[in-house]
Amino acid sequence: MLPDLIPEGTLMNILLALALATATIPQPQTPAAGTPAAQIERLVQDGKADEAVTEGRAAVAAHPDDVDLRLAFARALAAKARRVSRHVKVTMSKDDVAKGELKVPDADLAAASVQVEYDPALFEEAISQLEFGIKKFPRRLDLRVFQCFLLTDAGYIDRAKAAIVSTFAENQRSPSLAKTFTSYGAERAKRGDAAGAAELLAPVAKAFPSDPAILVDYANALTRLGRKAEAYTAFDRATELDPKDVRYARTKAVGAMLLRDYKRAQTSFDTAFRLGHGVADEFASYAAAYGIDPKASAALMRQLGTPTPSSDPSVSELANAFARAGTAGASSKEAMTLARSLLASQQFVLAIPVLDRASKANLKNTEAKEMLKTTYQGLGCEALAK
């Protein structure tokens, strides 16, 4: 099996399903034991949100200047207001209707989109508690970070972005703070909100213009939206800052492949291969060459497909399949067989140039167009299939 083309080590490689940093409710500074704030916190942690809200509202009325209490009360309000559901796309057959039940495959459940909703009144009350505390103590990060989390989680992207900008303006720009806010962008992307992810990452990238990991994350979000020029600027800056990191070079190459800029992809994969000497990068370079000229790439693939005592048989087999497709023609039977095999093995990045060239070589090849859409769906960026 050809080694993975998925880059490792960045916080958020949206496009290729790297492990995303999951946004969770930040823990505030621990209130002193026995205080009203500590009591509210304990109720929230015990899952008694209704009781926490009732007691919290009375406590805040009695101690309006206690900012720790305001924060604990905001957490209680958010816990009570928040509702999470999963949306599963399924098709019911006549038999399902007759039986009155529907069995959902595990794969469909795993792919279900997460929907988070808040009770509007409780949500705004929580935000108002945080705003009170922030006005009194502008540099308390626990207040600001929780505010940004709530706005992000509820999908108020413009307000969340403004809160992030305000936080950077009032506080030291630490790596841990950058990591936290980057994870919020990652969470929006995980929920299928690429535009929201890009909006939240923009101020983080601006605040940390010399952090290549953040720039790569931002570039990935821009790539998913098809904002090519901006994505390239961010990718190029990242690789200029750290030209020896193979992960950044590879991610830059994958971004170009997703945007079907095969010359740029080939150059970047060549750079990654020079840095890491990985067969996956060499193979991807030749796959990008297929996107430029299928017939011309056949010689490269044949060379890679020539067995040697140390070669991986599966790599040789796939390389020779590329060579046969290039020789037979972009929309040939061999090319479509190769494309089906790549999709079946979830080698989505390698499938892009094969299907792209097939659909362009034969405008009536509707199968190639549908398979290209499936490929981009597998990568989480269906809009790029257009």
C-alpha positions in Angstrom: 0.0 0.0 0.0 1.3 3.4 -0.9 2.2 5.4 2.3 -0.2 8.1 3.3 0.1 11.6 1.8 -1.5 13.1 4.8 0.9 15.6 6.5 1.5 15.2 10.2 2.1 17.6 13.0 -0.1 20.6 12.2 -3.0 21.6 14.4 -5.5 21.7 11.6 -5.0 20.1 8.2 -8.7 20.6 7.3 -8.5 19.2 3.9 -6.8 15.8 4.5 -8.5 14.8 7.8 -5.6 15.4 10.1 -6.6 15.1 13.7 -8.3 18.4 14.4 -7.8 20.1 17.8 -11.3 19.7 19.4 -12.6 22.9 21.0 -13.8 22.2 24.5 -15.1 24.5 27.2 -12.0 26.1 28.8 -11.6 25.6 32.5 -11.7 28.9 34.5 -9.4 29.8 37.4 -10.5 27.6 40.3 -12.7 29.6 42.7 -11.8 29.4 46.4 -13.5 26.5 48.1 -16.7 27.4 49.9 -17.4 30.5 47.8 -20.6 31.0 45.8 -18.6 30.6 42.6 -17.2 27.3 43.7 -20.6 26.0 44.6 -22.0 26.9 41.2 -19.0 25.3 39.5 -19.6 22.1 41.4 -23.3 22.0 40.4 -22.3 22.5 36.7 -19.7 19.7 36.9 -22.2 17.4 38.5 -24.6 18.0 35.6 -27.1 20.0 37.6 -27.4 22.9 35.3 -30.9 23.9 36.2 -30.0 24.1 39.9 -26.8 25.9 39.1 -28.7 28.6 37.1 -31.3 29.1 39.8 -28.7 29.4 42.6 -26.3 31.4 40.3 -28.9 34.0 39.5 -29.7 34.6 43.2 -25.9 34.7 44.1 -25.1 37.2 41.4 -28.0 39.4 42.6 -26.5 39.3 46.1 -22.8 39.7 45.0 -22.9 41.7 41.7 -19.2 42.6 41.7 -17.9 39.0 42.1 -16.4 38.3 38.7 -15.5 34.7 39.6 -19.2 34.2 40.3 -20.2 35.9 37.1 -18.0 33.4 35.2 -19.4 30.4 37.0 -22.9 31.6 36.4 -22.1 32.1 32.7 -20.9 28.5 32.5 -24.1 27.3 34.2 -26.3 29.3 31.7 -24.3 27.9 28.8 -24.6 24.4 30.1 -28.4 24.7 30.4 -28.8 26.5 27.0 -26.6 24.1 24.9 -28.2 21.3 22.8 -26.2 19.0 20.5 -27.7 16.8 17.8 -26.3 14.8 14.9 -27.8 15.0 11.4 -27.7 11.8 9.4 -28.5 11.6 5.7 -30.4 8.4 5.1 -32.7 7.0 2.5 -35.7 4.9 3.6 -36.9 2.0 1.5 -40.4 0.7 1.3 -39.4 -2.2 3.6 -38.1 0.3 6.1 -41.4 2.1 6.1 -43.3 -1.2 6.4 -41.2 -2.3 9.3 -41.4 1.1 11.0 -37.7 1.1 11.7 -34.5 2.1 10.0 -31.0 0.7 10.6 -28.3 3.3 10.1 -24.9 2.0 9.1 -22.1 2.8 11.5 -20.3 4.7 8.7 -23.2 7.0 8.2 -23.4 7.6 12.0 -19.7 8.4 12.0 -20.1 10.9 9.1 -23.1 12.6 10.8 -22.8 16.3 11.0 -22.9 17.9 14.5 -25.5 20.6 15.1 -25.1 22.8 18.2 -27.9 25.1 19.2 -28.4 27.4 22.2 -31.5 28.8 23.8 -31.2 32.5 22.7 -32.2 34.1 25.9 -30.0 32.0 28.1 -27.1 32.4 25.7 -27.3 36.2 25.7 -27.5 36.2 29.4 -24.3 34.1 29.6 -22.6 36.5 27.3 -23.7 39.5 29.3 -22.2 38.0 32.5 -18.9 37.6 30.7 -19.0 41.1 29.2 -19.5 42.5 32.7 -16.4 40.7 33.9 -14.3 41.6 30.9 -15.2 45.3 31.3 -14.0 45.2 34.9 -10.9 43.0 34.2 -10.0 43.4 30.5 -6.9 41.1 30.8 -8.6 38.1 32.4 -8.0 35.4 29.8 -10.4 32.9 31.3 -13.3 35.3 30.7 -12.2 36.2 27.2 -11.4 32.7 26.1 -14.8 31.4 27.3 -16.6 34.2 25.6 -14.8 33.3 22.3 -15.7 29.7 22.8 -19.4 30.4 23.3 -19.6 32.7 20.3 -17.8 30.1 18.1 -19.7 27.2 19.4 -23.0 28.9 18.7 -22.0 30.0 15.3 -21.8 33.7 15.8 -18.7 34.0 13.7 -18.5 37.8 13.3 -18.9 38.3 17.0 -16.4 35.5 17.8 -13.8 37.1 15.4 -14.3 40.5 17.0 -13.8 38.9 20.4 -10.5 37.2 19.3 -9.2 40.5 17.9 -10.1 42.3 21.1 -8.4 39.6 23.2 -5.2 39.9 21.2 -5.4 43.7 21.6 -5.6 43.5 25.4 -3.4 40.5 26.2 0.1 39.2 25.4 0.1 37.0 22.3 1.2 33.7 23.7 1.6 30.5 21.8 -1.0 28.8 24.1 -3.5 31.5 23.2 -2.8 31.0 19.5 -3.3 27.3 19.9 -6.6 27.8 21.7 -8.1 30.1 19.0 -6.7 28.0 16.2 -8.6 25.0 17.7 -11.8 27.1 17.5 -11.3 27.6 13.8 -10.6 23.8 13.5 -13.9 23.0 15.2 -15.9 25.2 12.7 -14.1 23.3 9.9 -14.9 20.0 11.5 -18.6 21.0 11.5 -18.4 21.8 7.7 -18.2 25.6 8.2 -15.1 26.3 6.1 -16.0 30.0 5.8 -16.3 30.3 9.6 -13.0 28.5 10.0 -11.2 31.0 7.7 -12.8 34.0 9.4 -11.6 32.8 12.9 -8.1 31.9 11.7 -7.6 35.2 9.9 -6.9 37.3 13.0 -4.8 34.5 14.5 -2.6 34.4 11.4 -2.4 38.2 11.4 -1.3 38.2 15.1 1.3 35.4 14.5 2.7 36.2 11.0 5.9 34.3 11.7 4.3 31.0 12.9 4.4 28.6 9.9 2.0 26.1 11.5 -0.7 28.7 11.9 -0.1 30.0 8.4 -0.5 26.5 7.0 -3.7 26.0 8.9 -5.1 29.3 7.6 -3.9 28.3 4.0 -5.8 25.0 4.3 -9.0 26.8 5.2 -8.6 29.2 2.3 -7.9 26.3 0.0 -11.1 24.6 1.0 -13.0 27.8 0.0 -11.1 28.0 -3.4 -9.4 31.3 -2.4 -6.3 30.3 -4.4 -4.3 33.5 -4.3 -4.7 34.0 -0.6 -4.0 30.4 0.1 -0.8 30.4 -1.9 0.4 33.6 -0.1 0.0 31.9 3.2 1.5 28.6 2.1 4.5 30.4 0.5 5.1 32.4 3.6 5.0 29.3 5.8 7.6 27.4 3.7 9.8 30.5 3.5 9.8 30.6 7.3 10.7 27.0 7.7 12.0 25.7 4.3 13.3 22.4 5.8 10.1 21.2 7.3 8.8 18.4 5.0 5.3 18.6 6.5 4.8 22.2 5.3 6.2 21.5 1.8 3.9 18.4 1.5 0.8 20.3 2.8 1.5 23.1 0.3 1.8 20.5 -2.5 -1.5 18.8 -1.5 -3.2 22.2 -1.5 -2.1 22.8 -5.0 -3.3 19.4 -6.0 -6.7 20.0 -4.6 -6.9 23.3 -6.5 -5.8 21.3 -9.6 -2.7 23.5 -10.1 -0.6 20.5 -11.1 2.7 22.3 -12.0 2.8 23.9 -8.6 1.8 20.6 -7.0 4.6 18.8 -8.8 7.2 21.4 -7.8 6.1 21.3 -4.1 6.0 17.5 -4.0 9.5 17.4 -5.5 10.6 19.7 -2.6 9.0 17.4 -0.1 10.7 14.4 -1.6 14.1 16.2 -1.5 13.6 16.9 2.2 12.1 13.6 3.3 12.9 11.1 0.6 9.5 9.6 1.0 8.1 7.4 -1.7 4.6 8.9 -1.2 6.0 12.4 -2.2 7.8 11.0 -5.2 4.6 9.1 -6.3 2.5 12.2 -5.8 4.9 14.3 -7.9 4.4 11.9 -10.8 0.7 11.9 -10.2 0.8 15.7 -10.5 2.7 15.2 -13.8 -0.2 13.0 -15.0 -2.4 16.0 -14.4 -0.2 18.1 -16.7 0.3 15.5 -19.4 -0.9 11.9 -18.9 1.1 10.4 -21.8 4.3 12.2 -20.8 4.0 11.0 -17.2 3.8 7.3 -18.2 7.7 7.0 -18.5 8.1 8.4 -15.0 5.5 5.9 -13.6 7.1 3.0 -15.4 10.4 3.8 -13.9 8.9 3.9 -10.4 7.0 0.7 -11.2 10.1 -1.3 -12.1 10.4 -3.9 -9.3 13.6 -3.9 -7.3 14.6 -6.1 -4.3 13.6 -3.4 -1.9 10.5 -2.0 -3.6 7.0 -2.3 -2.3 4.9 -4.5 -4.7 1.8 -2.4 -4.1 3.6 0.8 -5.1 5.0 -0.8 -8.3 1.5 -2.1 -9.1 -0.1 1.3 -8.7 2.7 3.0 -10.6 2.2 0.7 -13.6 -1.5 1.2 -13.5 -0.9 5.0 -13.8 1.5 4.2 -16.7 -1.1 2.1 -18.5 -3.7 4.8 -18.1 -1.4 7.5 -19.4 -0.5 5.5 -22.4 -4.1 4.4 -23.2 -5.5 7.9 -22.8 -7.0 10.2 -20.2 -10.6 8.9 -20.6 -9.7 5.3 -21.5 -11.0 2.2 -19.9 -7.6 1.8 -18.1 -7.8 5.3 -16.7 -11.3 4.8 -15.3 -10.3 1.4 -13.8 -7.4 3.2 -12.1 -9.7 5.9 -10.8 -12.2 3.4 -9.3 -9.3 1.6 -7.6 -8.0 4.9 -6.1 -11.4 5.8 -4.8 -11.9 2.3 -3.4 -8.6 2.6 -1.5 -9.4 6.2 -0.5 -6.3 7.6 -2.3 -8.3 10.7 -3.0 -5.4 13.1 -3.7 -4.0 10.8 -6.3 -7.4 10.3 -7.9 -7.9 14.0 -8.6 -5.6 14.4 -11.6 -6.9 11.1 -13.1 -10.5 12.1 -12.9 -9.9 15.7 -13.8 -8.1 14.7 -17.0 -10.7 12.0 -17.8 -13.6 14.5 -17.5 -11.8 17.1 -19.7 -10.7 14.6 -22.3 -14.3 13.4 -22.8 -17.0 15.9 -21.9 -19.6 13.1 -22.0 -17.8 11.1 -19.3 -20.4 11.8 -16.6 -19.0 9.0 -14.5 -15.7 10.8 -14.2 -17.4 14.0 -13.1 -19.5 12.2 -10.5 -16.4 10.4 -9.2 -14.5 13.6 -9.0 -17.3 15.0 -6.8 -17.1 11.9 -4.6 -13.4 12.4 -4.3 -13.8 15.9 -3.0 -16.5 14.8 -0.7 -14.1 12.3 0.7 -11.7 15.1 1.3 -14.4 17.3 3.0 -14.4 20.0 0.3 -17.1 19.2 -2.3 -17.2 22.8 -3.5 -13.8 22.3 -5.2 -15.2 19.7 -7.5 -16.9 22.5 -9.6 
